[in-house]
Amino acid sequence: MTAPAESQALLLKLLDPAIRANPYPVYREIFDAGPMHMPESTLHVLSSFADCDDVLRHPDSCSDRMKSTATQRAVAEGQDMRPFGVPGFLFLDPPDHTRLRKLVSKAFSPKVVKALEPEIAGLVDGLLNKVEDTGQFDVIEALAHPLPVAVICRLLGVPVEDEPQFSSASTILAQGLDPFVTFTGANQGLEERMEAGLWLRGYLRELLERRRSQPAEDLMSALISVEESGDQLTEEEIVATCNLLLIAGHETTVNLIANGILAMLRHREHWTALSADPSRASAIIEETLRYDPPVQLASRVAGADMTIGESPGGQERSDRGIIEVPKGDIMMILLAAAHRDPAVAERPDEFDPTRDSIRHLAFGHGPHFCLGAPLARMEAAVALSAVTKRFPDARLAEEPIYKPHVTLRGMARLDVAL
């Protein structure tokens, strides 16, 4: 196991904006160094596919940060660790997570998602119509951003004319998922995120009041009216749930669509192949999720003393050793490193949608598996198939510009020449 000082230096590289366009050599360095343990911060960093998969599947892995030793210490010192109130169910554990997820999952059932496909295809066509005669366009501004925003607005019942406001807040809040505090102890951009978070929750409360008096065919109205075993959702739970879905359903799908387009533009044979055969979209999306995932890392808290890296028989599973994680410690799982683990992908640094097996953890595993995965896959399939068919000769006009985000890494601009 790498010494704490060396581990800290490696992890700090991930926060450097200079590597945002290509962080994968740094992830490789961390992977090669093996599992890391930072005793002073009770942090364990895992980067192999098997170890990350273990953490996600383990019954004692928790998403509620209030269970971590570090958070409990901060609370004891008088810090408010939940300044926005109730968190979204992504950051809760059973039974609260189970109850809220069950209610929300109805809006993401296969039947509901399939029914949205014609509307999504129409949205994509309309967006591409606007740039067809321009000669060049920014993929983020013209397609990857407005499509998922329109879809999540439609599902939640947020007026699409309000999109610019909540989109800006969403982008600011997404950076709150970056591990600045975990790696450095400093909470960068906290004031700006506090302002954005309070605004967004206030906006959702106002919308909720309108939906109480004027119900509509949307998720917020459904959450207001729902009763599950006589248990009605509180206003705070509804606001927190819609807040989570706005951010999660927006940022990640933007990144998936844009990352897929960039990968194909840099590997022209796949752009050409998809333009001729839309059935290839699924493989391209799964390889994009492996090769350049929209969510680069995640974390869990040990709800009990845990052992990671052990085979069912109790032996070490690999030469990376067994990791003992005490209750309350934080486990940082580097998905972007795990996806390029040579143990699960031949030629891991190559983009190849035709490979025999594509394995990834982009949507997680276990009880917190991404609720919106079918919708994200469908939006991306429609968008990538349409843009390659409409513009078979498109090429990369400029090198992309990236946002500063580490966890939800994505582009701010991607210019394509037609």
N, C-alpha and C positions, 0 to 999 in steps of 0.2 A: 504494500500500500504506500502511495506517495506521501512524503512528509508534508505536514500541514502548511508550511511556508511555501513550498513548491505548488501545492494544490491551490492555495489562495491566489498565487500569481497566475496560474492557468485559468482559474475561474474569472478573474478580473479581466482577462482578455475578451471574454464573451460580452462584456459591457462596453467595449471600445467601439464607438460609432464607425471607426475606420474599417472594421471587418464586416459591417452589416451586409454589404453586397455579396460577400462569400465567407460565411462563418465556418464553413465545413472543415477547413484545415485545422482550426482551433478545436472543433469537436473531435477531430481525429487525434490530436495531441492528448486531449482529456481521456478519450477512449483507451489509447495506448498506455496511459499512466495507470489505468485500473481504477477500482472503486476508491473513493476519497472519503475521509472522515475528518471533519473540522471540530475537534473537541470543545473549543470555547463557545461555538455557536450551536452545538448539538446538531450539526448538519452532516448528512451523508449524501454523497453525489454518486449516482449510478448511471452507467452509460452503455452497458451491454444490453442486447435485446432480451436475453433471458432474465437478467436482473430487473429490468424495467417492467417486463411482463409479469414477473413475480409480484412486484410491488402493487401493480394495478389490480391483480387478481386476489391478492391476499385478503382474507376476511378481517384482519385487524388493521388494514390500511384505512385511514380516515381522511376526509376532506375538510373537516371543521378545524380551522387553525386555532380555535379557542382551546383545543385539546393539547396543543404543543407546550412543552416546558417553557420555551421562550415567551410565548404569549401570556401564559399564566404568571410568569415573573413580571411582565410589563403591566398586567392588570393589577397585581399586588402593589406595584409602584404608583398606581393611580392613573395609568394611561387608559384612554378610551380606545379600545381595539375594534369597536364597531361603530364608527362615527356616523354611518348612514343608517343604522338600525339593523333590522333583520336582513341577513344576506340572501342571495338567490340560492335555490336548492342545490346548485352545483357545489356550494361550499357548506353543505349540511350533510349529516349522516342519518341513517335510519334511526328512529322511525319517521322523523320529520321529512327527510329526503324522499323516502318511499311514498309518503302520503302526497306530497306536493307533485312529485314526478308523475304519479299515477293520474292525477287530475290534468296535468298539462299534456301528457302523452297523447290524449285524445285528439289534440290539434295536429299531431304529427303522425297519425296512423297512415299506413300504406294507402288506404282509400282516399284520405284527404290529400295526401301528397300527389297521388296519381291524378286527382281531379284538378290540380293546379297546373298540370303540364301544358295544356293548350294556352292558358293565360300567360305562362312563362315564355312559351315559344312566341307568342304575339308581342310580348314586351321586348324580347331579344330582336325580333325583326324590326320593330319600331326604332330601337336604339341604333341598329346597324344602318337603317335607312338614312339616318341623320348624317352619317359620316361617309356614305358610299361615294360621294363625289368630291370629297375634300382632299384626297391624295395622301393625307397623313392624319393620324388621330392618336390621342392618348387613351390607351386601353382602360386605364383606371377611371378616368373621368367619363368616358363615353359608354363603357360596358360593365366592367368588373365591379364598380361601385354602385351605380344606379340600379342594377338588376336585383341583387339581394336586398337592397334597401326597400325597393318597391314591394318585394315579396313579403318581407317581415312586417312592413307597414300594413299590408293587406291582411295578414294573419292576425296581427294584434289589434287592428282598428285604429292605428295612428294615422291621422290625416297626412297624406303624402306631401302636402305643401309645407308641413312643419319639419320635413326631413332634414334640411340643411342645419337646423338648430340641434336636433338630437344626434345627427351624424357627427358634428363637431365635438359634442360632449362625449360621444362614444369613443372617438379616436383618442381623446385625452385620457379617458378612464381606462382604456385598454393598456396604456403604459403602466398602470398601477399593478399589472400582473408581472412586471419585470422584477427580477430578484435583486434589486439594489440593496434593500434592507438585509436580505439573507446573506449576500456576498460582502457587503461593505459596512452595514450598520447604519447607513445614511438613507433617508427616504426622499429621494430627489423628486421635485415637482409636486410635493404633497399639497401645497396651497392651491395650485391650479386644479388638481384632481378633486379636492374638497369642493371647490366652487362649482365645477362641472357636475359632480355627483349630486350636490344639493339641488342644483337647477333641474337636473333630469328627474329626480324623484318628485320635486315640486310639480313639474310638468305632468308627470304620470298621475299624480293625485288629482290634478285639475281635470284631466281626461277621464279618470275614474268617476268623478262626480257627474260629469256629463253623461257617461254611460249608465249610471244608476237611473237617471231620469229618461234617457233616450237609448235603450238597449239596441244593439246592432248584431249583425251576423259576424262576430269576431271573437277572438280568444278572451279579451278583457271582459266583454259582456258575459261570456260563458263562465269565467272564473267568479264573477260577481254573483251569478245565480246558482252556482253549483252547490250541491250538498252531497257529501259522501259519508254515509253512515251517520247522518245527522250532524256532520262536522262542517261548518261553513268557514271559508277562508277569511282571515282578517284583512283589513285594508292594507296593512304593512306587508302581509304575505303576497297579496296581489301586486302591489307596487314593486316589491323585490323581484318577483317572478318575471314581470314584464320588463323590468330594468335589465335583468340577466339575459333574456331572450333577445332584446334589442341589440345588446353589445355582442353576445355570442353568435347570434344569427346574422350579424352584419359583417364584422371584421374578418372572421375566419373564411367566409365564403368569398369575399372580395379577394383575399389572398389565394385561395384555391384556384379561382378562375384565372387570375393574373399569372400565377406561377406556372399553370399548365400552358398558357399561351407563350410565355417566355421560353419554357423548356422546348416546346415544339419549334419555335422560331430559331432556336440555337441548334436544333436537330431536324433539319428541313424535311427529311424523309417521312417523319411522323406527321408533320403538317400536311404534306401532300397526300399521305395515306388516309388521314382522317377526312380530308376534303372530298375524297372519292368514296369513302365507306364510313358512315356514321356509327356503325356497330363497333368501331375501334375505340369509341369514346371512353367506355368503361375502363379498359386497360390503361389508357392514357391518364385517366383520373387517379386510378389506384397507384400507378407508378409516380405520378406527381406527389401524391400524399406520402409516398415513401422517400422519394428523392429530394423533395423541397417542401417539407410539411408546413402548413399554415401555423400550427402550434408547435413550437420548437422544444418546449420543456414543460413539465408539470411538477407538482409536489404533492406529497401525502404526509400525514402525521401517523406515527406508530401509536395505535390505540392500546397496544400491549407490547411486551417484549417480543420482537420478531426476529426470525432467522431468514435471510435471503441468500439464495445461491445453493440451496440444498436440494438434492434429488428426492423423489418420494421415498427412497430407501434410507434416507438420512446421510448419504455420502455427499461429498463436494461434487457439484455438477460440472465444474470446469476448473481450469487452472487460475481462474480469477478469484477463487476462494469463497468461503462462507462469510457473510456479513451479519454481525449481530447488531441489531438496532434496539436500543432501550426504549421503553415506553416514553412517549412525549417528544422523542427526537423527530426531526424533519428529514424526509427523504426527497431529494431533488432528482427527478428522472429526466435525463437528457434524451428526448425522443429523436431529435435530429442526429444524435450520435448513434443511438440504437438502430435506427433504420439503415445505417451504413455499416453495420456489424458484418464482417465477412462470414460469420457463422450462419447467417440467414440470407445473404445476398451475394451471389457471384458478381464480380465487377461492381462493387457497391457504389462507386463514384460515377458510374455511367447511367445516363437516362435511357432506359430500354423498356418500353411498354410491351415488347414481345417476349420478355423473359418468361421462363416456364412457371415460376412461382413469384408472386409479389406479396410479401408480408410486411405489415406495418402496424403501428399502434396509434395512428393519427387520430382516431376517434376514441381511444382509450379501450378499457376492458372492464368487465365487472359491472357493479350496480350503477356506476357513473358513466357507462358507455354513452357517447354523444346522442342525445335525443333527436337532434336535427340531422343526423348523418344521411338518411334517405333523401331529405330535401336538398341538402348541400350537393350530394352526388347528382341529383336530377338537374338542379340549376346549372351545375358545371357542364354536364353532358349536353344540355340544350345549347348553352353558350358556345362551347368549344366546337361542337359540330357545325353550328350556324356560321361562326366567324371564319372557319377554314373553308367552308363551302362557298361563302360569299366572296372571300378574298383569297383565292388559291395562290396568288403570287406575292402575298404580303411578306415583308421582311422587317427586321429590326432596324429602326431608324437611328436610335441613340441608345447608349447604355442606360439602363433604368436607374431611377433615383429611389432610394429606400427611406422609409420612415425610420425613426430612431428605435422603434420597438424591438425588444429582444425576444420576448415570449411569443407574441403574435407578430412575428417578423413578416413584413410585407412591403410592397412598393408604393411610393407616393406618385410615381409617374412612370409610364411605359409607352414610349412613342413608337408607332408602327407605320411604315410607309406602305402604301397600297399599290 
